[in-house]
Amino acid sequence: MSKLLEVRNISKYYTHKDGWLPGRRICALEPLSFSLERGETLAIMGETGSGKSTIAKIIAGAEKPSSGELFINGQALDKMADQQRCRYVRMIFQDSLRSLNPQITVGKQLLEPLLFNHDGRSLEERKKRVFETLRKVGLLPEHYHFYPHMLSSGQQQRVCIARAIVLEPQIIVADEAFAALDPSIRAQIINLILDLQQDMGISFIFVTHSPEIVKHVSDKILIMHRGKMIEFGTTQALITDPQESLTATLLQADNNYKVPLHSTTKE
Ligand SMILES: Nc1ncnc2c1ncn2[C@@H]1O[C@H](COP(=O)(O)OP(=O)(O)OP(=O)(O)O)[C@@H](O)[C@H]1O
């Protein structure tokens, strides 16, 4: 496996503009570095407010780091134009279902990223890519003409995944994207992601509180505590020999969620 993503010394400070202490600087992330190989899945875990979403947003380009650099295949990510960057990294947000526009058909919502990405394809070629993508996420050609409210929540989540993969990115960042789903649907979506990873070689970065999801899908785990990366290593190493008590606590099994075993599980 070759190195896909390299995160070097990224940090993030926010300055409060209002409230009790305007102008006060908050350190959301102390400088941290890690790397990810092609096709690997990384899980980011930690308590509330520890900086997990901040890392996810910086990798996806939704936030700028206060310092540090990110490289993808050796190329500096922050020097890329948005159109180029979104061909490499796409994000599925916490409230991804609400990010679907209720007034636009599924097909048009999937065409949008392709139109934004001026790659010289004809409309017919783009539509062909959209139909292929619907198939990859387990939807039917007729879903192209559906509006989001005509789909179940599991199908809507598949549209969100389709929107993330339609540009064939190398990394997808999912920030607690599946937490609100019914457990059986969530298991199907997680298994879909494992299939996509095998078929398309996409690397996933998950922000999650669920040890079961982490054990099921991730190759590596990054543990955050109050803006600091306190542990980073392979899933196997952190499960069998955690160096921090917080790591052991976060990885204790939760009984609320079980992913039915799948042939491609990483366990
Ligand atoms: N836009 C912002 N302005 C000011 N402070 C922010 C902003 N975004 C995040 N923070 C602060 O940065 C810190 C890290 O936030 P972040 O959302 O990354 O944590 P998290 O680990 O993802 O938490 P959660 O699990 O609750 O989503 C928190 O103290 C948060 O209040």
The ligand as a Gaussian input file, in Angstrom:
#p B3LYP/6-31G(d) Opt

LIG

0 1
 N      -16.727000      27.362000      14.695000
 C      -16.265000      27.270000      15.952000
 N      -16.077000      28.393000      16.699000
 C      -15.587000      28.315000      17.950000
 N      -15.265000      27.167000      18.575000
 C      -15.441000      26.012000      17.890000
 C      -15.951000      26.001000      16.551000
 N      -16.017000      24.715000      16.116000
 C      -15.568000      23.956000      17.142000
 N      -15.225000      24.733000      18.201000
 C      -14.679000      24.256000      19.479000
 O      -13.553000      23.411000      19.187000
 C      -13.533000      22.303000      20.086000
 C      -13.533000      21.015000      19.289000
 O      -14.781000      20.908000      18.612000
 P      -15.146000      19.660000      17.682000
 O      -16.481000      19.926000      17.084000
 O      -14.023000      19.382000      16.754000
 O      -15.256000      18.469000      18.757000
 P      -15.806000      16.992000      18.581000
 O      -14.810000      16.079000      19.224000
 O      -16.115000      16.710000      17.166000
 O      -17.139000      17.020000      19.455000
 P      -18.527000      16.222000      19.244000
 O      -18.237000      14.770000      19.501000
 O      -19.409000      16.811000      20.308000
 O      -19.019000      16.504000      17.857000
 C      -14.746000      22.459000      21.008000
 O      -14.304000      23.082000      22.196000
 C      -15.672000      23.357000      20.232000
 O      -16.469000      24.132000      21.094000

